[in-house]
Amino acid sequence: MELVAEIELGCELGEGVLWDDLEQRIWWTDILGQCLYSAAIDGTELRRWPVPEAITAFGFTHTPGQLICSFASGIGYFRPTTGKYQWLVRPSLSGAARFNDGRVDPWGNFWAGTLSPGQSRAKLYRYDGELIEARTGLEIANGLCWSPDGSQLYHADSPRREIRVFRPSDGELGAGRVFCRTPEGIYPDGACTDADGNLWSAQWGGSRVVCYSPAGDVIHTLMLPVSQPSCVAWGGPELQHLLVTSAWEHMSPEQRRREPRAGNLFVYHTSFRGRPCDRWVEN
């Protein structure tokens, strides 16, 4: 793999990266910086929008210029160019601090989870016009993605250091099974799948992105110049670029001096091929 671009923004918590295959642009959010970004695949044409409330994850819609987002306190539409937003649902977070990772599924529904570190009060929701609880008892809902045919859903509870796989049925996931576990001190964060069904996991604290086969075997490890990669997505005209966000959240001044590139977005050209992200379908 070859690093072909690096967008040097130093986001405190870069996250939620996606590739818009219609506009041919990268999109991502700095959750704690409360900004949304977009750029060309080579890092040029950078755009930045402040947001009314921290955007933790988002998805593209079939309405030009409109995103569906998990904000810190709920789910809604947002138009970056105008700053206009519309709440769709704001549930009681029931002890969770805020929303966290999310994604549109192959059927056009929006999923988003919350976080409650150390309390196991977080949940994973599916929104299709109604809000459905799909998983409960989580600490940090993360790493949400689907197999290419949609038959399997992958999801992580980061502090437990495991990615689980489920067979979705009407939004109720059940217990699923353990797909893989990460070593002590390394936590599964944002994830995506490629065209062959391999799962790519950004691993916070591990300075790496790990690629797992559909059977859960490690088939590739990409080492990064930062210790806290946070999310991954496929992009580029041929979907052969791996996009990786990172963060300097919780770092001491000394750690930040040792990692001056923390918070940047990295673009790698690969021999693997991804698939387009799914778009929200209004019900």
Secondary structure by P-SEA (a helix, b strand, c coil): ccccccccccccccccccccccccbbbbbcccccbbbbbcccccbbbbbbbcccccbbbbcccccbbbbbcccccccccccccbbbbccccccccccccccccccccbbbbbbbbbccccccbbbbbccccccccccccccccccccccccbbbbbcccccbbbbbbcccccccccccccccccccccccccccccbbbbbbcccccbbbbbcccccccbbbbcccccccccccccccccbbbbbcccccccaaaaaacccccbbbbbbccbbbbbbbbbbcc
